[in-house]
Structure formats: structure tokens, C-alpha cells
Amino acid sequence: MSFKIAVNNIRRKVMHSITKNVGSSYKEPDYGSLIPEDIKKVLIIRPNHRLGNQLLLTPIVQEVIERFPNCEIDLFVKGGVAFPVFENYSAINKIIQLPRKPFNNLFKYAKSWLSIKNKSYDLVINGDKNSSSGRLLTQLSRAKFKVFGDVNEEIQNKYPDHRHISKYPIYNLRYYLKNLGVVIEDTSLPGLNIKLSKKEINQGKSILNNIVDASKPVICIYTNATGEKCYSYDWWNAFYERLLTEFPDYNVVEMLPIENISRINFKAPNFYSKDIREMGGVLSNTAIFIAADNGVMHLAAASLIPTVGFFSVTDETVYGPYGGKNMAINTNNTNIDDWMRSIHGILT
């Protein structure tokens, strides 16, 4: 474990101990006081800069739009990734952006926090129950209805998949609304979705057709990941060679990271882009996407294609791609034969 990660882990534990009781003094509104049609201004808080965490916000945004058809939504996030992620969400009114490195821009950081205090909302939602700053910002906000994201025993007992970082905020919001007398049906949860336009999908198809034979479907792989989540060159090379053997009627394309790294040594036709929506457009034209746990894995799921995520360090029940034919595979207790059977199952 690096020094930076160790320091961040300590910081999180200290902040959690300080903020664990934030919201305990919040007085629950009266039963029947929340009328969905009257909710016009909603704030969703998720101060994290990573692409995956921004994409994992899209389900709760969809849920809010569904529950409150007259609302406009402000997002409180970190970094600039949220802009392209939510570009085609017409209900998004404003994205309040925290600087990624607050100590380099204290004025902007303070201004972002004060903007929450200076605006009135009808409903504020903390999008991550483990976020100390999310709880503090929810407390600071001016709103009658506040969802702090507390861990609830009833939710834990009722929903086996409640641990997923993208699902819990939805279960929590539904629980909160039910307790205020709003009729909520247990419908399926929204999946990740960046709402690609027809034009973006067609442009992605054109890019892909210039790389490989357009008559064959495409398996797309992404061999990079951060830190210990990244598999070795030998691992990926063995996996790639097996893919070629198992799926001769498919093109295998590698999407490259910004670092221009290929853990299969650029053996496959490849594609690179810094544009998140262009990447999504290309991915939407593939048959399946395969990667370790990373933000691009969630981008593939949000581009609405079958996605397989390999997990060996992080918890797949918390971060796995979900919905449709998406699948999280723990490589600690499975082998390459298992993985190939799963991929065959998805493709057929």
C-alpha cells in the first residue's frame, strides 16, 4: 500500500468518526408532507472526481427524475468529468464543481461549499453513505427534505444487493419517501446510462468500422486499471490468446488508456480517445466489453452494452457492473475456463 493511500485511509476514518452523528438532530418532516409534484429543486451530492463514481451517479439521477417529474437537479461533484457524463440529461440544471486539489484553490473550494448554503432546495440527497463531506454538505444545505444516506437495517435485510454503491442511494431514497407516505412500487433499479445520442452512436460505428472488418461483431477489451486492480502483462496476454481461440468469428479490439499502455503489447487493433462520449459511442457498437474494475468498465455499462468486470482486490458486490447481461467476476475463486463460459453465455 502506498503512503498516499495509507494517509487517505486514515483521513477517511478520522472524518467518519467526526461526522458519523451529523444529521442525527435533523427532524423528520411530517407524514404526508412530501408531495412529489411540488419537488422542483433537487441537489445530489457526490464529491468524487473519478469517472466511475460520476457514472455511478446516473442511476440515482434517473430515479429522481422518475419520482419528481417537475424537478431540476443540481449536482455537487469534484472535477470536470460530470459535464460530459450528464450532457444529455435535460433535468440537470447546474453542476457545482469542487476543485480536485482543494489546497491548490482554497477560494474556489470555499466558494463551492458556500454556494450550497446560499441556495434553497426542496430535496437534498447525499449520494454516498460513506462520504463524510457529503453528510456535512447535506447538513449545511437549506432544504426541508434531506436524505443523509444512513445505513438502514430494514434495507439491509430486504435487499441482498444493497451494498452496491450505485443501488443503495436508490433504496435509501425509496425508503425515505415511503416513510413520508409516498406510494413507491418496488420496480427494477435504473442502470448506468450516459444517454448517447443517435449521432454519437453512428459516429462510434464509423470509427470502429475504420479499425476492423465491419462484417464481424466486436469484443472490446481494456487492459489497464489503477494500482493493485491492474492485472499483469502475462495475465492479459494469456487471456487475449484464449479469446482469439474461443471466438474466431469476432474481432477483438483494445481500447487504450490515456497513458497509451497496452498489456497485450498492442497485438490487437486499438482505439484511443480522450473524449468520454466518443468512447461511449464506439463502445455502444461492440458486442461485449471486458476489463478489470475501472472507470471505463462503468462507461461501457453506461453505454448499454454487455460488460464483464474482473475483480481481484475491490469488492464486486459494491462496484460491479449491474443490469442487463453485465457481470462481475471474482478472479480469486474462478479460472480462465469459467471466464470463457461466462463470455460465451453472454454472447449467445
C-alpha positions in Angstrom: 0.0 0.0 0.0 1.4 3.4 -1.0 1.9 6.2 1.5 -0.7 8.3 -0.2 -3.4 5.6 0.1 -2.5 4.9 3.7 -2.9 8.7 4.5 -6.2 8.8 2.7 -7.5 5.7 4.6 -6.5 7.4 7.9 -8.2 10.6 6.8 -11.4 8.8 5.9 -11.5 7.0 9.3 -10.9 10.3 11.2 -13.5 12.2 9.2 -16.0 9.3 9.6 -15.6 9.3 13.3 -16.2 13.1 13.4 -19.2 13.2 11.1 -20.9 9.9 11.9 -23.5 11.7 14.0 -24.1 14.5 11.5 -27.8 14.6 10.7 -28.9 13.0 14.0 -30.5 16.3 15.0 -32.4 16.5 11.7 -36.1 16.5 12.4 -38.0 14.2 10.0 -40.8 16.1 8.2 -44.4 15.1 9.0 -46.0 12.1 7.3 -47.7 13.2 4.1 -45.8 16.5 3.9 -43.8 15.5 0.8 -45.8 15.9 -2.5 -43.7 14.6 -5.4 -45.2 17.2 -7.8 -44.1 20.0 -5.5 -40.4 19.0 -5.6 -38.9 21.5 -8.0 -35.3 21.9 -6.9 -33.1 18.9 -6.0 -29.5 18.7 -5.0 -27.5 15.5 -5.3 -24.1 15.4 -3.6 -21.3 13.1 -4.6 -17.9 14.9 -4.2 -15.6 12.4 -6.0 -13.7 13.1 -9.2 -13.2 9.6 -10.6 -15.0 8.7 -13.8 -16.5 5.5 -12.4 -18.0 7.4 -9.4 -19.6 10.0 -11.7 -21.1 7.3 -13.9 -22.4 5.5 -10.8 -24.5 8.6 -10.1 -26.5 8.2 -13.2 -29.0 5.7 -11.7 -29.9 7.9 -8.7 -30.3 10.9 -11.2 -32.7 8.7 -13.3 -34.6 7.7 -10.1 -35.0 11.3 -9.0 -36.3 12.3 -12.5 -38.8 9.5 -12.4 -40.0 10.3 -8.9 -40.2 14.1 -9.3 -41.2 14.9 -12.9 -41.2 18.6 -12.3 -37.8 18.9 -10.8 -34.5 20.4 -11.9 -31.3 18.9 -10.5 -28.1 20.4 -9.3 -25.1 18.1 -8.9 -22.3 18.7 -6.4 -19.3 16.9 -7.6 -15.5 17.1 -7.8 -13.5 17.5 -11.0 -14.9 18.1 -14.5 -15.9 14.6 -15.6 -19.6 15.1 -14.7 -20.1 17.5 -17.6 -19.8 15.0 -20.4 -21.4 12.2 -18.3 -24.6 14.2 -17.9 -24.5 16.2 -21.1 -27.8 14.7 -22.4 -29.8 14.9 -19.2 -32.2 17.8 -19.7 -33.2 17.8 -16.0 -29.6 18.8 -14.9 -29.7 22.5 -14.1 -26.3 23.1 -12.7 -23.1 21.2 -11.9 -21.3 22.6 -8.9 -17.7 21.6 -9.3 -15.2 21.2 -6.4 -11.5 21.6 -7.4 -9.8 18.2 -7.5 -7.0 19.5 -5.3 -8.6 21.9 -2.7 -5.4 23.1 -1.2 -4.3 24.5 -4.5 -7.5 26.5 -4.8 -8.9 27.2 -1.4 -11.0 30.1 -2.6 -12.9 28.1 -5.2 -13.3 25.2 -2.7 -14.8 27.5 -0.1 -17.0 29.2 -2.7 -18.4 25.8 -3.8 -19.4 24.9 -0.3 -20.9 28.4 0.4 -23.0 28.0 -2.8 -24.8 25.2 -1.1 -25.6 27.3 1.9 -26.8 30.2 -0.2 -29.4 28.4 -2.3 -32.7 26.8 -1.2 -33.7 23.3 -2.3 -36.8 21.2 -1.9 -34.8 18.0 -1.5 -31.1 17.2 -0.9 -29.6 13.7 -1.3 -26.2 12.5 -0.1 -25.2 10.2 -2.9 -22.7 8.2 -0.9 -23.4 6.9 2.6 -19.7 6.7 3.3 -18.9 10.3 2.3 -18.2 12.5 5.3 -18.2 15.7 3.2 -21.5 14.5 1.7 -23.1 14.3 5.1 -21.7 17.7 6.1 -22.9 19.3 2.9 -26.4 17.8 3.4 -26.5 19.2 6.9 -25.3 22.6 5.6 -27.9 22.8 2.9 -31.1 24.7 3.1 -33.9 22.2 2.4 -36.9 20.8 4.2 -36.3 17.2 2.9 -32.8 15.7 3.4 -31.6 12.2 2.7 -28.3 11.7 4.6 -27.7 8.2 3.4 -27.7 6.5 6.7 -27.3 2.7 6.8 -30.7 1.2 7.4 -31.3 -2.3 8.9 -34.6 -2.7 7.0 -32.9 -2.0 3.7 -30.1 -4.4 4.5 -32.5 -7.2 5.4 -34.8 -6.7 2.4 -32.3 -6.2 -0.4 -29.3 -8.6 -0.7 -27.7 -6.3 -3.3 -27.9 -3.2 -1.1 -24.1 -2.9 -0.7 -23.7 -1.8 -4.3 -22.5 1.9 -4.3 -25.0 2.7 -7.0 -28.0 0.9 -5.7 -28.0 1.9 -2.0 -28.8 5.6 -2.7 -31.9 4.5 -4.6 -33.1 2.1 -1.9 -32.5 4.8 0.7 -34.4 7.4 -1.2 -37.4 5.0 -1.7 -37.3 4.1 2.0 -37.3 7.8 2.9 -40.2 8.5 0.6 -42.3 5.6 1.9 -41.8 6.8 5.4 -43.3 10.1 4.4 -46.3 8.5 2.8 -45.3 8.5 -0.8 -46.5 5.4 -2.7 -43.5 3.6 -4.1 -43.5 0.4 -6.0 -40.5 -2.0 -5.9 -39.7 -1.6 -9.6 -36.3 -2.6 -11.0 -33.5 -0.1 -10.4 -32.3 2.2 -13.2 -29.0 1.1 -14.7 -26.0 3.3 -15.6 -26.7 5.4 -18.7 -25.0 8.4 -20.3 -27.8 8.7 -22.8 -25.8 8.5 -26.0 -27.5 10.3 -29.0 -28.1 8.6 -32.3 -25.4 10.8 -33.8 -22.8 9.8 -31.2 -23.6 6.1 -31.8 -23.3 6.4 -35.5 -20.0 8.3 -35.2 -18.8 5.5 -32.9 -19.8 2.9 -35.6 -17.9 4.8 -38.2 -14.7 4.9 -36.1 -15.0 1.2 -35.3 -15.5 0.3 -39.0 -12.3 2.1 -39.9 -10.4 -0.2 -37.4 -11.8 -3.7 -38.1 -13.8 -5.7 -40.6 -17.4 -4.3 -40.2 -18.9 -7.7 -41.1 -17.8 -9.3 -37.8 -19.0 -8.4 -34.3 -16.5 -6.8 -31.9 -15.2 -7.9 -28.5 -13.6 -4.9 -26.8 -11.0 -5.3 -24.1 -9.4 -2.6 -21.8 -6.2 -3.9 -20.2 -5.4 -1.0 -17.9 -6.5 -0.2 -14.3 -5.2 1.6 -11.3 -2.9 0.2 -8.7 -3.4 -3.3 -7.5 -6.6 -3.7 -9.6 -4.4 -4.0 -12.7 -3.6 -7.5 -14.0 -0.2 -8.4 -15.3 1.1 -8.4 -18.8 1.3 -12.3 -18.7 -2.3 -12.5 -17.4 -3.7 -10.3 -20.2 -1.6 -11.9 -22.9 -2.9 -15.4 -21.9 -6.4 -14.1 -21.8 -6.1 -12.4 -25.2 -4.8 -15.5 -26.9 -7.6 -17.6 -25.4 -10.2 -15.1 -26.7 -8.8 -15.4 -30.2 -9.1 -19.2 -29.9 -12.6 -19.2 -28.4 -14.2 -16.5 -30.6 -12.7 -16.8 -34.2 -15.8 -15.2 -35.7 -15.3 -11.9 -33.7 -12.9 -9.0 -34.0 -11.0 -8.3 -30.8 -10.3 -4.6 -30.3 -8.4 -3.0 -27.5 -9.4 0.4 -26.1 -6.3 2.2 -24.9 -5.9 4.4 -21.8 -4.7 8.0 -21.8 -1.2 6.6 -20.8 -1.1 4.7 -24.2 -0.4 1.5 -22.4 -1.2 -2.0 -23.8 -0.8 -5.0 -21.6 -1.0 -7.2 -24.7 1.8 -5.2 -26.3 -0.5 -3.6 -29.0 -1.2 -7.0 -30.6 -4.9 -6.2 -31.3 -6.3 -3.4 -33.4 -6.8 -0.5 -31.0 -8.7 2.7 -30.4 -7.8 5.8 -28.2 -9.7 8.9 -27.3 -9.8 11.5 -24.5 -13.5 12.2 -25.3 -15.7 10.2 -22.9 -18.8 10.4 -25.1 -16.8 9.4 -28.2 -15.5 6.4 -26.3 -19.1 5.6 -25.3 -20.2 5.9 -28.9 -17.6 3.4 -30.0 -18.3 1.0 -27.1 -22.1 1.1 -27.9 -21.3 -0.6 -31.2 -19.5 -3.6 -29.7 -20.9 -7.0 -28.7 -19.2 -7.1 -25.3 -16.7 -5.1 -23.2 -14.2 -6.9 -20.9 -11.9 -5.1 -18.3 -10.7 -5.1 -14.8 -12.5 -2.9 -12.3 -12.1 0.7 -13.5 -14.0 3.8 -14.7 -14.1 2.7 -18.4 -15.8 -0.6 -17.3 -18.6 1.6 -15.9 -18.6 3.7 -19.1 -19.2 0.6 -21.1 -22.1 -0.4 -18.8 -23.4 3.2 -19.2 -23.2 2.8 -23.0 -25.7 0.0 -22.6 -23.5 -2.9 -23.9 -22.9 -6.2 -22.0 -20.0 -5.6 -19.7 -17.7 -8.1 -17.9 -15.6 -6.7 -15.0 -12.8 -8.7 -13.4 -12.3 -8.2 -9.7 -9.4 -9.4 -7.5 -8.9 -6.6 -5.0 -12.0 -4.5 -4.8 -15.4 -5.9 -3.8 -17.6 -6.8 -6.8 -20.8 -6.6 -4.7 -20.0 -2.9 -4.2 -18.5 -1.8 -7.5 -19.6 -4.4 -10.1 -21.4 -3.6 -13.3 -25.0 -4.5 -13.0 -28.2 -4.7 -15.0 -28.8 -6.4 -18.4 -26.2 -9.0 -19.2 -23.5 -7.3 -17.2 -21.4 -9.5 -15.0 -18.8 -9.1 -12.2 -16.3 -12.0 -11.9 -14.0 -12.6 -9.0 -10.8 -14.0 -10.4 -9.6 -15.2 -7.0 -12.0 -18.1 -7.0 -12.6 -18.8 -10.7 -10.3 -19.7 -13.7 -10.0 -18.9 -17.3 -12.3 -21.7 -18.3 -15.0 -20.2 -16.1 -14.5 -16.8 -17.7 -14.8 -18.1 -21.2 -18.0 -20.0 -20.3 -19.5 -16.8 -18.9 -18.5 -14.8 -22.0 -20.0 -17.5 -24.3 -23.2 -17.3 -22.2 -23.4 -13.5 -22.7 -22.7 -13.6 -26.4 -25.1 -16.4 -27.2 
